[in-house]
C-alpha cells in the first residue's frame, strides 16, 4: 500500500500469518475463513480482517481466503522472494547453532559467510557457510553488499561492530548480543532478540 503507514503491530503479525497459512497450504487446505484463521492465531476474526485490509484485503465475502493466494500475497508483503543475503558475525555456540539449524532460505535470506576472531575457525565452514577472519569483513561487505548482518558476538563489541557495518552500507541488523541497538538515526532497522524476555513472559503466564 504505497504511502500508507502500517502499524508495527500489524507488521509483526504478518510472519505469524505466513507460518500458519504455509502449514495450511502444505496440508492441502484450499480455503479458510477469517474466523478459523483467527482461532488458530488467538485473535478475533475482526482483527484478521483489519490486518489484511491494511494491505488491500485478500478475502471474498461468503468464501473466506484462498489459502494459496493468501500465502503468495503475504510472501510478497514480506518480500520473501527478494533474494536477500546475510552475513553472521560471531561463530561461537549461538552463531554455529543458527548456521546449523535455522532455515534462512525459508525466511527469505541466504547466509553467505560468517566472521570470527578465532584463528582455529579460519578457512573452515559450518553447514556449508565459510568462516572468515574479522579482518576480511570490510572488504567482503564492500564487495558482496549483503543486505543484513546477524550479530552473535560478545555484547561488549556489539555497538562498535554495528556502527562499522552501517558505515559499510548494511541495510539491517538481526541482533542476538543481549544489548539493545537503536540505529534509527541512521535509518538502519534492528531486530533485537532477547531469549530471556520470552522466558520471563512464560514465567508470568504460568
N, C-alpha and C positions, 0 to 999 in steps of 0.2 A: 504494500500500500504506500505508494510514493508520497512523501511529505506528511504522512500520518504518524503521530507519536504513539508507539505501542508501549504499554507499561512493562517494566521488568518482570513483574509477577506473571504476566501472560507469557512473556518470552521464556521464562524459566519452566513453565508448564509444557511448552511445546515438545521438548525432548521426551517427557513422560508420555505424552500423547503418541509420539512416534514409536516409542518402545511397545506400548500396548497395541497399537494398530499393526505394527510389524508382526507381533505374535498372532494376531487375528489372521493376518494375511498368510502367514506360514501354516496356519491350521485350516486354511481353505474357507474361511468365513468371507462371504461376499458383501454383506452389508451389516450395519449396526445402527441402532438408534442413539440419539444423544443421551437418553436415559440409561441405556445399557452401558454405554461408554463411561458415563458419569459414575455409575455404580462400581465399575472396575477401578476408577481413579479416586474414589472417595470424594467426589464433587457432586454438584447438582446438575441436572440437565440444562437448566438456565445458564449456569456458569460455562458449561461446554459450548453452548450456542454463542454466548457472548464472546468467548475467547476466539472462536473461529470467525465470528463476524468482524473481528479486528482485521482480518486478512481477506475479507470479502464473503466469507461463508462458503461452505462446501456441500451442504446438505440439500435435500429436496423434501418439501412438505409431504408428509404421509409416507415417505420412503426411508428417510434417515440418511446415512452416509454410505456411499460406495467405498468399501474398505481399500481397494486398490488405488482408487483416485485420491482418497484422503491421504493415504500413505505417501503417494507421489507429491501431493501438494505440500505436506508438512516437510518432506525431504527438500523440496525446493525452497521453502521458507528458511530452513536451517542451513541452506547452501551446502548440503552434504555431497553434492556432485561437483564441487569446485576444485577437487584435487588439491586440497590444502596440504602443505608439508610442515613437518615439525622436527625440531632437534631437542634433545634431552641433555640437561646439564646436571651431572652428578650421577655416576653409575654405581652407586652404593646399593645397599639392600633394597631400598624402595625403588630406586631407578631400575634396577635389574628386574624386580618383580613386575613393574609396569611393562617393561620391554618384553618380558616373557609371557605375561598373562593377559594384558589389556588388548582388546581387539580395536586398534586405532582405526583401521580402514572402515569398520562398521560405523564409526562416528565421523567419517569424512576426512580423516587425516592419514598421511603416510609418514611414518617416522624414518628419517633418512640417516641420522647419525646421533651418537651420544658423545659427551665430552667429560673428561675426568682428569684429576691431577696425579693419580697414582701410576707410576711407571709400569707396574706389572700388568695393568689393563690395556696399555697402548698396543695397538695393532691387532687386538682381539676383536671379538664380536659377541653380542648377546642376542639370541633369537634372530640372527641374520643382520643385526644392526651394528655397523662398525663403531668401535670406541676409539676416539681420537684424543690427543692431548689438548688441554685447555689453550695452549699457545697457538693452536690451529683454529680456534673458534672465530676470531675476527676475519681471517682470510676465507674460511668456509662460508660464513654468513654473507660476506660481500659477494662471493662467487655464486652461491646457490640460492640466496634470498629466501630462506624458509619463512613461512607465514607466522609460526608461533614457536615459542620456546617453553619447554616443560622444566621447571626448577625443582630438583630433588637433591639439592646440595645442602650443606650445613647452613643453618639460619643466619649466622653472622656474615655470610657472604652474599646473602640474597639481594640486598639493595644495590650493592656495587655491580653485581653481575647483571641485574635488571637494567640499571642505568646504561651499562655498556651495550647490552642488547638493543635497547631503544635507540641509542646513538647510531647503531648499525642498521636500523630500519626494520626491526622486528615489529610485527603488527599486533601481537597479543601474547600474553603470558599465562600459563597454567601453573599455579604456584602451590607447591606442597611443602614449603620450607617451615611452615608454622608462624611465619612473620607476615602480617598483612601488608601488602604492597598496594599503593594507590598512585596510579600514574595518569590520572585523568588530565592533569595539567599539560601533559604531552600527548594526550589523545591515544594512549595505548591501553586497551581494556585488559584487566587482570581478573582471573578467576582464582580467588584464594580458597584453597581446600583445607579444611580443618577436620580431621577424623574425630578429634576429641569432642567437638561441638555436637556431632551426630550421636556419639556415645552418651554425652551428658543429657541430651534430649531424651534418649531412651531411658536413662536413669529416672528422669522426671515422670515419664509415662508409665513406668512400672511401679 
